[in-house]
């Protein structure tokens, strides 16, 4: 059963729109969170594999769809740096996600109170 928005005040209509926007924002943040978690896992695997091989081993990295020969130690440093920046981005996304969820809860309670007969 939907709500007939014709009988609602402009304030309540705006709250409903804001509520829907928060839902979209939460979904986008969850997608970012998942992407960053996957990127972190892939980076961890790459670091583990690079640490298994000797520093004189031949290694390659992918650049724009091609494989380029690289130095193991240099590539390991790059991957460790990528991990640090990914973890920082992940922390920021988690904080934004928590704030958005709190705003969602507050808006939900406010709308429920506004829509009570």
Buried (B, 14 or more C-beta within 10 A) or exposed (E): EEEEEEEBEEEBEEBBEBBEEBBEBBEBBBEBBEBBEEBBEBBEEBBEEBEEEEEEEEBEBEEEEEEEEBBBEEBBEBBEEBBEEBEEBBEEBBEBBEEBBEBBEEBEEBBEEEEEE
